[in-house]
Amino acid sequence: MTAPAGFNPKAFRDALSTFTTGVTIITTRSGDGEPVGITANSFNSVSLNPPLVLWSLAKSAFSLAAFTENKHWNVHVLSVEQEALSGRFASRGEDKFSGLALDEGINDVPLLPTCTARFQCRTSFMYEGGDHIIFVGEVLGFDKSELPPLAFQSGQYALAARKPREGVRLSLEEPLECSYTEDLLGYLAGRAHYQLVAALQTLLKSHKLDEHAFFVLSVLSIKDKLTLEEINRFVSYTGREANLSLLAFLEKQGYIVAEEIDGQRRFILTAEGREISLEQIALAKAIEEEVTEKLGPGDAQALKILLKRLIKATDPGVPDLWSAPEQPVSTAI
Ligand SMILES: Cc1cc2nc3c(=O)[nH]c(=O)nc-3n(C[C@H](O)[C@H](O)[C@H](O)COP(=O)(O)O)c2cc1C
């Protein structure tokens, strides 16, 4: 069988890659007992009764002999945390299992831990499939976790976010050009922010703080000994600058102290300031857990990734608060 005239393999591959899949690692053991594994997204379900699955392996793969000789193999549906592992098993390296802890599987076939799902299989049929061999396997055992699965779409790793039927309101009429709609990104981001922060306000008020003062304390809890100007580099994206009277207020409350360091007035969190910061962050984490429960862990993770992309796309140049402090340049020889 040959490709039809004018067939464009790249365009064919591009069209195929629009079909979003999960990502698996399929493992076996070679004749001499070495662990063998490959990243594959050709995995699919075939039959429920009897339980059968399939996947296809390139005839050019290093691991072809191992998979054709050993009837036992394990399919690992990877979680979003296992992207690096997918990369490792997609390389032709021979040391793919180095440093990996393994669970005990049927017939001593390598079984990787902390996956979204795992299927332990035995080859029922092998078919010729052009430049691939198609393996159909009977499922002898399987397990599943709550970890969100890694997805693959158009040649890139992706996240699968659910698209609920309810709550998607479709307007039959064309919206007015200047209308304020519920789909406006600014509205969605703003409303989500205020609804999340509302739960923190009560605690803030009990410490006589507002959101802005709390931002300043949070910055100082991560980077200490900042000048007013440096603090503002981190908080002015909110549209409000910290000023000396706010810092004096925080000092009076006993949350920060000022020190003269190298001729500059620098601000440091007191033990009390650190404690209320931690209390606030603990509450923020508890709220996050509640929201994650409602959204599901996969969607919560997808949301965070999209928010990070939104922040990057709209970044006015805020320095990285979480970057390691600059090391003084050593002049010692
Ligand atoms: C997301 C992804 C999916 C892949 N799916 C398959 C597949 O289904 N079948 C296949 O033969 N190779 C697939 N590959 C490529 C193999 O993982 C890669 O060629 C690997 O080097 C083969 O290992 P080996 O040569 O050591 O056997 C995939 C790679 C990636 C990154």
PDBQT file of the ligand as one rigid body, heavy atoms in Angstrom, charges set to zero:
ROOT
HETATM    1  C1  LIG A 401       3.080  12.624  23.168  1.00  0.00    +0.000 C 
HETATM    2  C2  LIG A 401       3.807  11.546  22.401  1.00  0.00    +0.000 A 
HETATM    3  C3  LIG A 401       3.116  10.474  21.897  1.00  0.00    +0.000 A 
HETATM    4  C4  LIG A 401       3.772   9.444  21.199  1.00  0.00    +0.000 A 
HETATM    5  N1  LIG A 401       3.052   8.384  20.750  1.00  0.00    +0.000 NA
HETATM    6  C5  LIG A 401       3.676   7.363  20.119  1.00  0.00    +0.000 A 
HETATM    7  C6  LIG A 401       2.950   6.210  19.721  1.00  0.00    +0.000 A 
HETATM    8  O1  LIG A 401       1.755   6.103  19.934  1.00  0.00    +0.000 OA
HETATM    9  N2  LIG A 401       3.627   5.207  19.097  1.00  0.00    +0.000 N 
HETATM   10  C7  LIG A 401       4.986   5.288  18.846  1.00  0.00    +0.000 A 
HETATM   11  O2  LIG A 401       5.540   4.348  18.288  1.00  0.00    +0.000 OA
HETATM   12  N3  LIG A 401       5.704   6.379  19.237  1.00  0.00    +0.000 NA
HETATM   13  C8  LIG A 401       5.078   7.401  19.871  1.00  0.00    +0.000 A 
HETATM   14  N4  LIG A 401       5.787   8.489  20.303  1.00  0.00    +0.000 N 
HETATM   15  C9  LIG A 401       7.229   8.547  20.037  1.00  0.00    +0.000 C 
HETATM   16  C10 LIG A 401       8.025   7.632  20.975  1.00  0.00    +0.000 C 
HETATM   17  O3  LIG A 401       7.733   7.910  22.330  1.00  0.00    +0.000 OA
HETATM   18  C11 LIG A 401       9.529   7.830  20.735  1.00  0.00    +0.000 C 
HETATM   19  O4  LIG A 401       9.778   7.561  19.378  1.00  0.00    +0.000 OA
HETATM   20  C12 LIG A 401      10.426   6.986  21.595  1.00  0.00    +0.000 C 
HETATM   21  O5  LIG A 401      11.721   7.432  21.370  1.00  0.00    +0.000 OA
HETATM   22  C13 LIG A 401      10.411   5.533  21.259  1.00  0.00    +0.000 C 
HETATM   23  O6  LIG A 401      11.308   4.926  22.152  1.00  0.00    +0.000 OA
HETATM   24  P1  LIG A 401      12.270   3.735  21.701  1.00  0.00    +0.000 P 
HETATM   25  O7  LIG A 401      12.845   4.102  20.349  1.00  0.00    +0.000 OA
HETATM   26  O8  LIG A 401      13.275   3.671  22.819  1.00  0.00    +0.000 OA
HETATM   27  O9  LIG A 401      11.399   2.504  21.603  1.00  0.00    +0.000 OA
HETATM   28  C14 LIG A 401       5.167   9.518  20.993  1.00  0.00    +0.000 A 
HETATM   29  C15 LIG A 401       5.867  10.611  21.505  1.00  0.00    +0.000 A 
HETATM   30  C16 LIG A 401       5.200  11.615  22.202  1.00  0.00    +0.000 A 
HETATM   31  C17 LIG A 401       5.977  12.769  22.770  1.00  0.00    +0.000 C 
ENDROOT
TORSDOF 0
